Amino acid sequence: MTKTLDQENILLKAKDLNVYFTLKKGGFGRAPVVVRAVDGLSFTVRRGSTYGIVGESGCGKSTTAMAVMRLAPLTSGSIEFEGIELSSLTGAGLRNFRRNLQIIFQDPYSSLDPRRRAGNIVREPLDRMGIGSKKEREEWITELFQRVGLRPEQAQLFPHQFSGGQRQRIGIARALSSRPKLIVCDEPVSALDVAIQAQILNLLMELQKEFGLTYLFISHDLGVIKYMCDDISVMYLGRIMEEADRIALFVRPQHPYTKALLSAVPSIDSIIHGVKKRIKLEGDPPSPISPPSGCVFHTRCSYAVSRCRREMPQLNIYQPGHRVACHRVDKNGFQV
């Protein structure tokens, strides 16, 4: 069967993704203690786009990223990459496929081996995957250093001889070395100064255009998400609360949790005129070990009704390309 254009345009597809971690095994009549880090996620990432996942700390963003990279075990669900089921790949098959998937880690200080020179760090994926000849590898490493804003001679230095921003550039060069189709960016600028953040984000956007990259971008910073992402999911306690393109999410948010997050973002109007009303969430997020019944957000939602406490809302279509998991949202929007 010939694939439709839309199917051809999808690079990554996650369906009913669950990642649970057992902390304590059950016994003597006791149930096991399980952390539901990711609980039923489904999303698609378009080729050449940036798909963002945003939410509070502990909501499951990074676990989702690790699951896509096959660095965290899937409890159930599926992840398809260009129609290939990643969960079915093991051993040599998985190693060979990894050239298509790379990751930029959050902390540029701990993600680089301090005992290896920068050039060796960037070349390691090529060596492990047997990509290119020795001469081709050296030429590509030199080009990569220049492309990410480093001097080729800096390849001989060790990580401690670089600043934080330079270390993250090394991490970006390493992610690019195997010429992947998808790069997972796991909070790639959160450990950097604001001025350096802007430089790294602009670099990522330039590289995306040049190499036709697709990004899965993880962040807790809505400003970064708005700047970088085409499509966005808002996560809470392992689940997607709302999913939309950038304009729809920031202009017409529907879920109470999304509205609360956006209300906390400073703006010129709110600073000068005080026109933005801050929506304060009461209390802390529940534990993923014992999530509340019904909607996982109902314990902090001022609009919750009895149905919210007993029935889990599905991620339903509000408008084309805009999905919301809330009982009080229909095709006409949020119903007060």
C-alpha positions, 0 to 999 in steps of 0.5 A, spaced: 500 500 500 502 506 498 503 511 504 499 517 504 503 524 504 501 525 511 504 518 513 511 520 509 511 526 513 511 522 520 518 521 523 516 518 530 510 515 532 509 514 540 502 510 542 500 508 549 507 509 551 508 507 559 514 507 563 513 504 570 518 503 575 518 498 581 521 500 587 519 495 592 516 488 590 510 485 593 510 480 598 506 477 604 499 480 601 502 487 600 502 490 593 508 492 589 510 500 589 510 502 582 512 509 579 508 511 573 513 515 570 510 515 563 502 513 563 499 512 556 502 517 552 501 518 544 504 523 540 507 524 533 513 528 530 513 531 523 519 530 519 523 536 520 519 539 525 521 540 533 516 537 537 516 540 544 514 537 551 513 541 557 511 541 564 513 541 571 519 537 574 518 530 575 512 530 570 515 525 566 518 529 560 526 526 561 523 519 562 519 520 555 526 522 552 529 516 555 524 511 552 524 514 545 532 513 545 531 506 548 535 508 554 529 507 559 525 500 559 518 500 556 513 497 560 508 497 554 506 501 548 510 502 542 515 507 538 515 507 531 521 510 527 519 511 520 515 505 521 520 501 524 518 498 531 524 500 536 521 496 542 523 490 537 530 492 536 535 488 540 543 487 540 546 489 533 540 491 530 539 496 535 546 498 535 546 499 528 539 503 528 542 508 533 546 512 528 539 515 526 537 517 533 542 521 538 541 525 544 544 532 547 544 531 555 542 537 560 548 537 563 554 539 559 559 538 565 557 531 567 555 528 560 562 528 557 568 523 559 573 528 563 579 523 561 578 523 553 579 529 549 574 533 545 575 530 538 575 523 541 568 524 544 565 527 538 568 521 534 566 516 538 559 514 535 563 514 528 568 509 531 563 505 535 558 504 529 564 503 524 562 509 520 567 512 514 574 511 514 579 514 518 581 520 514 573 521 513 572 521 520 577 526 521 575 530 516 568 530 519 570 532 526 574 538 523 568 540 520 563 539 526 567 543 530 567 549 526 560 548 524 558 548 532 563 554 533 569 551 536 576 551 533 579 545 530 585 545 534 580 545 540 579 537 539 585 536 542 583 539 549 580 536 555 572 538 557 575 541 563 578 546 559 572 549 556 566 553 558 559 550 559 557 553 553 563 550 549 562 543 552 554 543 550 557 545 543 561 539 544 555 535 546 551 538 540 557 536 535 557 529 538 550 528 537 551 530 529 557 526 528 553 520 526 548 524 521 542 522 525 535 524 523 532 525 530 536 528 535 533 528 542 534 535 546 533 533 554 533 540 557 539 542 553 540 549 555 537 549 562 544 549 566 547 555 562 547 562 563 541 566 559 546 569 554 549 563 552 542 559 552 540 564 546 547 562 542 545 555 543 538 555 541 540 559 535 545 554 533 540 548 534 535 552 529 541 553 524 543 546 524 536 544 523 535 548 517 542 546 514 542 538 516 534 537 515 534 535 523 528 533 527 528 535 534 524 532 540 525 538 545 524 537 552 524 543 557 520 546 563 521 553 560 515 555 556 519 561 553 524 556 550 519 552 548 515 557 544 522 560 541 524 553 539 518 548 537 512 547 532 508 542 536 507 542 543 505 537 549 504 539 556 505 534 561 502 533 568 504 527 572 506 522 566 500 524 562 499 529 556 494 535 558 494 538 552 497 538 545 497 543 540 501 547 535 505 553 538 500 559 536 494 555 538 497 553 545 500 560 547 494 564 544 488 559 545 490 555 551 484 550 553 486 546 559 486 549 566 493 547 567 496 550 561 493 556 563 496 556 569 503 555 566 502 560 561 500 565 567 506 565 570 510 567 564 512 574 565 510 579 559 511 586 558 504 588 559 504 584 566 510 588 568 508 595 566 500 595 566 499 588 570 494 586 566 495 579 566 492 575 572 496 570 575 493 563 576 496 560 582 496 552 583 494 550 590 499 544 593 504 540 590 503 535 584 501 528 587 506 522 587 506 518 581 507 512 586 499 513 588 496 518 582 489 520 584 483 517 581 480 520 575 483 526 572 490 526 575 490 534 575 483 535 579 487 535 586 489 542 584 484 544 579 479 550 581 474 548 576 474 540 578 467 537 578 465 530 581 466 527 574 473 529 574 474 525 581 472 519 578 473 519 571 480 519 567 479 524 561 481 522 554 485 526 550 480 529 545 480 533 539 478 540 540 480 543 534 484 540 528 491 539 531 489 541 538 487 536 543 485 537 550 484 532 556 479 535 560 472 534 561 470 541 561 472 542 554 468 541 548 469 543 541 466 550 543 472 550 548 472 551 555 466 551 559 465 554 565 
